[in-house]
Amino acid sequence: MKDSDYIPRLMDSVLKENLELYGAVSLEGCKWCGKSTTARQVASSFIEMQNPTTAENNKAIAKSDPGILLSGDKPRLIDEWQDTPAIWDAIRYDVDKTGLTGQYILTGSSTPKVSKPAHSGAGRIVRLIMRPMSLYESGESNGAVSLKSLFHGNENIAGEAGLTPEDIARLCTRGGWPASVKRNPTNAGKLARDYLEIILTNESMTDLDNDISFSTPKMRAVIRSLARNIASPVTGQTIINDVIGTGETISDKTLSSYLETLSRLHILDDVEPWSPQLRSKTAIRSGWKRNFTDPSLVVAALLASENDLRLDYRTFGLVFESMALRDLKIYAESLDGRLYYYRDKAGRECDAIIHLPDGKWGAIEIKLGSDETSISEGSRSLQRFVDSIDTEVMRQPSFLMILTATTNYAYRQDDGIYIVPIGCLKN
């Protein structure tokens, strides 16, 4: 079922590996990120649950005898299953009964509330998160520097990126949407703007707690506040104040429900705080760093353009960090790792930490600028952060890196810190 014009994704190998281990894989992620297309590359049969010509019939069958929908060559793809939760339970039962691996792939653009499926599927159905394309997947990064290689102890790096500030602004605005990557439209941000409008008027946004009413103006104000505070552990009160500033009102409970909905729709893709063993008893800040699944959504929510980014250096820097976090999450998870950030009350911080299951970790500072001042600041910040870690317990970091937007070359400084342009990085 392979598509002739398919652009390979890092998820390809991850999906195949998990199908060898589990009876079913639930491939989740935002709309338009390429889940169904990727799943079709390995599926032997499929059914589209939301196909307009068969959707109502599919729902009726799912309620009465969902096993009928599972019939077909394996692995079988069940596309956009989330509105028919009985499918999940039927797959869980079938996998439990047969004990076979690689039987089903479920794809969905939203995560159903926990109460919907009767059984969790733990041990039978593994959950994977897919995102829009990283720069390496879209071809804008040449992949000269590999995170995997750095974790394996390679100290010799070299590479030339050649991305200009104009290129970076365009890539932030266009995003990693496969449709935009293939067509590279003149109006780079249109798809992301359309995405937000569709989300804001989609009935899935009304699937809140029973006593919470949905308001498009309120949700628009929440999304805009998140965009203004992107790549930071913004508090709920800050968002509430921003919403009030637009003339709307919102309670803590309503905000919590709205944020949960944005997470279930995979629009929010926050970064978890890292809690390492420290040399001192300094308190670690525990708020999650807010981020969207793609930087183009930040630009769209701010009603900005690529030219606007270039004229507003601070906003440009935050949007670039959002893009870097997207790429780093994709790369980290392809290595079976996780992405974190660090900030403590003593002012020490690190933009991104990749932690692997074997205990190896690497620390990354993200810098829009590549001038001497920016690099020096990044180096000092990294060293101050590492000095606070109890490396006898946590190990020495596998690498320290400053990830930049427009440095021409990747190289290793005398102090051992790697300077890497984002246009050279891959997993």
N, C-alpha and C positions, 0 to 999 in steps of 0.2 A: 504493500500500500504506500510505497514511497513516492513522494512528490519530486518531479524532475528538477524543479527550481528551488528546492529546500535549502536554506542556509543552515549549516550545522550549528548545533547549540551545545553548550557545555552540559546541559541537562541530558543529552543523548546517552552518554555513558553512565551517568548516575541512575537514570531510569532503567537501563538494561541490567545494571548491577543489582538494583533492588528487586526487579522482577525475578532474578535468580534466587533471591532470598525469601521473598514473601509471596503469598497467594495473590495479593492484589496491591496495587499502588494507587493512592489518591493524589493526583497531580493538581495542585491548587495554585491560584494566582489571579492577578487582575485580568480584566477583559483585554483582549487584543495583544496579549504578550506572547502568544504562539503555543499555548498548551495543547490544543487539539491537533495542530499541525505536527508538533513534536511527537505526540502520542501515536498518531497515524503511521509514523515511520516504522514503528515496531508492532503495531496491532495487526492481527490477521482478519478481524472483522470488527464492525462498529455499528452503533446505533446512536442517532442524534436525538436526545430526549426533547429538545426544544425546537425541532423542525416544525414549522408552522402547519404543515400538512398532516403531521402525525402526532403532534404534541398531546392533544386531548386524549387520543386513543392510547398513547403510551402511558399517560397518567392513570387512566382507568385500569389498564393491564397491571401496572405497578401496584395498585391497591388490591386487586383481586388475586393475581397470580404472578408476582414479579419474576419468578423463575423462568417464565417464557421469554423475558427480555434478555436473559443471560445465555440463551441458546445461540451458538455460533462458534466459528473457529477461534481458538485461543492463541495469544491473549486477545480478549474482546474488550474493545473500548466502549465505555458508557459515557457519552459526552454530555456535559451540563446536567448532571444528575441531581443537583442540590434541592430541586423542588419536589423530588420524589424520594424521600428518605427511606422508604421501604426497600429501595434498591440496595442501599448500604447493608441492611440487615440480611437481605437475601444472599448477597455476596459473602458476607461474613459466615453465614450458615453453610454455603456451598464449599467455601475454602476449608472450613472446619471439618466438613464431612469427607472431602476428598483428600485433604492433606497435600495437595499439589501446589507448586509454586508457579508464578508467571501466568495466572489465569485471567486477571482483569486489570484494566486501567480505568479509573474514574477521573474525569476532569470537571472542574467547577470554578466559576468566577467569584463565588462567595462561599464562606464557610458557614454551614448551617449551625444554628444554636445547638449547644451541647445536648439539649433535651430532645432534639428531633429523632436521631436514630436511637432505637431501643438498646443497642449494644455499641460499645466503643470501637470494636474491631481490633483492640490491642493485640499485638502478636500475629495478626492475620493480614491487616491492612496498614501499610506504612504511608505516612503523609509526607509529601515533598512540596516545596514551594518554588514556583517558577516566577521569574521576573522578566521585564523587557530586556533587550540585549545589552550586554556589556560592550565596551568599546572594542575588546578583542573579538567578540562574536560578530560585531557589525563591520569589522575590518578597519576601524580607525586606529586601533592599536596593533602594532606589528608583533607584539609578544616577545620582544627580544629579552625581557627579564621575566623569569618564572618564579613565582612564589614557592612552588614545590621545590625548585632547585635551591632556593635560599634556605628553606627548611632542612634540606639535605646537606647543608654545609658548604655549598659553592660560594666562594668569596669573589670570584672573577665575573664581573658583569660588564656588558658593553651594549650600546644601542643608541640609535638616533631616531627621534620621533618626528620633529618637523611640524608639529601642530602650532598654529599661531593663536593669539588671543581671539581673533575673529572665528577661527575654527572651533575653539572651545565654547564660545558663546553660542555658535550655531548648534553644536552637538548637545549642549544643555537645553536649548530651546526645542530642538527636534526630538530629543529623547531616543530611547532604544526600541521603539515600536517597530516590529518587523515590516509593517506596511510602509512606514516612513523611510526605513532604512533601504528598502528595495527601490522606492521611487525617488527618494531624496528631494522632496517637493520644494519649490521656491518659497512658499509660505510655511516655514519650518514648524511653527507652533500650532498650526490649525488643528491637527489631529488631537493634540492634548487638550486644547480648548473645547473641541467637540466632545471629547471623552468626559470632561467635567460636567458639561451641560447634560449629557445623556445620563450620567450618574445622578445628577441633582433632580432629574425629572423621572427617574426610573422607579418603578413600584417597589424595587428591593430596598429603597431607602426608607420606605414606610414600615419596614419590618423591625420596629423598635419594641421596647417593653410596652405592655398593653396600655399602661396609663401615660405613655409619652406620645404626644402628638408631633408629627413631623412638619417642619416649616422650612421651605426652600430658602428664604432669606436668612434664617438662623444658620442653617447648614452652610450656606455660602460664606457667611461671616466667620464661622468656625474654621472652614477650610482656608480662608484668606489669612486668618490669624496664625494658623499652623504654618502657612507658607512664609509669613513674615518672621516667624521664629524657627525656621527650619534648621536642622542640625544642632539643636540645643535642647536641654531638658526643661522645656518651658512648663510652667505650672498651670494648673487648671484656672487659678484666679487670674493669671495674665490673659488667658484666652477669654474668660468671662468679661474682663475689662475691655478687651478689644471688641467683643460682640456688642457690649453696651455702647461703645463709641460709635457704632453704626446705627444706633437708634433702636436696636433690638434688646430683648431681655432673655436671659437663659439661666436656669438653675444648675446647681452642681449635678443633680440627678439627670437632668436632660443632657448636659454636656457629656457626662459619662456614657450615656446611651448612644449619643451621636458618635463619640470616639470609638466605642465598641463596634458600631456599624461600619465606620470607615476601616477599621481593622479587619472585620469579616469580609469586606469587599476588596481587601488587599490594596487599598489606596494608602493607608498608613503602613509603614514598614520600619518600625522603630528599632533603635539599637540599644541593646541591653548593657547596663553598667557592669564593669568587671570588678570582682572582689578578690584580689590576690592576697597572699600573706604579706603583710608589711613589716618593716623594721620597727616602726613606731605604732602607737595606737591612734593615729590620725583617723578621723571619721571620714568614711567614703560616702559621697553623695550617691543616692540610690535612684534618682529619677531616670527614666528612660529618655534617650536622646530621640527627639521627634524627627521622623523623616518620611518622605513619600516614596513610593515604589519606583518612581522615575523623576528625574529633575525637571522634565518638561512640565509636569503637573504643578511644580512650584512656580515656574515662569508663567504658566497659564492662570493660576490662581491670583497672581500678582498683577494680571493684565499687562504683562511686560513683553518686550520683544528682545531679540538678540542685541539690537543696538542699545536698548535701555540698559541691559546688563553691562555693556562696555562703558557706559557713562556713569554707572553707580558701582564703584569698586567694592564696597562692603557687601552689597547684595550679590554681586558677581561671585565673590569669594564664598559666600554661604551656599549659593546654588552649585558652584563647583564642588564644594565639600559633599553636597547631597549626591551629586553624580559619582564622586569617588567612593562614597559609602555604598551606593548601589553596586558598583563594580566589585568592590572588596567583598561584599556579602556573597555575590555570585561566585567569585573565585574561592572564597573560604569554604563555602558549602560544597563546592565541587571536590574539595580536598577532605571532606567529612569534618571540617572545622566549623567554628562559630566566630562571628564578629562581635566585638564588644568595644566600649569606650571607657575611659577612666577620668574621674575628676574627684578631688578631695577638698576638704575645707581649708587646707593649707595652700590652696592655689595650684597644686600640681595637677596636670592633666595630660591626656594623650587622646588624640582624635580617634584612633582605631587600633584595636588589638585583635590579632587573629590567634586563636587558641585551638590547637589540634587535640584529638583524643589521647595521644600518647604523652601529652604534657608540654610539648614544644609550643612556644609562642613567639610572636614577633610584634613589634610596636611601630606604629606609623603616624607621622604628623602629615597633615594635608595642607598644602600651601598653594594659593593661586599664583603668587609671585615667585620668581626664581632668582631675584637679585640677591646680592651678598647679605643684606640685612635680613631678608626673609629666611635664607638658609641658616644663618647664624642663630637667629631666634629659634628656629625649629630644632637645631642641634642642641642648644642649651635646654630647651623644654624637654626633649627626649632624655637627655642625660639626667636632668633633675628628677624626672619620673622614675627612671630605672634605678637611680640611687636610693629611692624610697622602698623598693621591692626587696623582700627577703629572698635573695636568689639561691640561698641554700635549700629553701623549701620549694620555691617556684622555678628553679633552674635559671641560668643565664638566658636572656632572649636569644633566639636563633638569629635574629637580625633586627636592626633599627633602620628605619627608612623615612625619608622625606619624600612624599609623593607630590609632584608639582604639576602645574597645568602646561607650562610652555618651555621648560628646560629643554634644550636641544638634545643633550646627551645624558645617558645613564652612566654613572660612575660611582666609585667607592672613595670616600674621603679618607684622609690620613687617620681620623679618629674611628674609622670603621663604619660610619653611617653611610648608607646608600642613598644617593640622590637619583630618583627615578621619575621621568616624565610619564604621565598617565598613558601617553601614546606608545609606551614601550612595555606596559605591564600585561601579564596574563596569569592564569592560575598556575 
